[in-house]
Amino acid sequence: MLYRAFMRLCVFCGSKVGSRAEFTEAARLLGTELAKRRIGLVYGGASVGVMGVLANAVLEGEGEAIGVIPHGVFDLEVAHTGLSELHVVKSMHARKALMTEKSDAFLALPGGLGTFDELFEALTWKQIGLHDKPIGLLDVASYFSDLLRMIQRAETEGFLDGAPIAITDPSVDRVLRTLLPEARHPLEK
């Protein structure tokens, strides 16, 4: 790593690659852009799945990649040992708390129950005022369309006040510009 990132993005994503090549391609593109824009990555610490693809792309671009992995999951998810920092914590709750502390914004990519758990905890913490960081979805292949309908239904039925998600978009560039507008592409002046 050649620098300490001036901003960090917490990314929730799968420890599996999923069924579509678009999922890993989006993770690779996001990782490349994070490194180019000097935005540090904070993520779940695994070397496998979408998580591994994302972290490897950041590291290949000489970016900062910080992993946070629970002790019990350390062996299951195969912790990435080549990261800028790897924090092994006692629980999933401690993982989410440290990821929140170390990041300026949140982004979810396609993933499974762990991704949903992390996303919904970030949304809940924002709703009750524990943080005020922007949250977005990289909506690759309309992966989050049903989830968004569920959230909209909760809002329509009076369980949510306002949209909790800052952006939902399949474009890495638009998502990064919305979540971290202070971080500029290196070719911008």
Helices and strands as residue ranges (DSSP letters): E 7-12, H 21-36, E 39-43, H 49-60, E 65-70, G 71-73, E 85-89, H 92-102, E 105-108, H 113-127, E 135-138, G 140-142, H 145-156, E 167-169, H 172-179
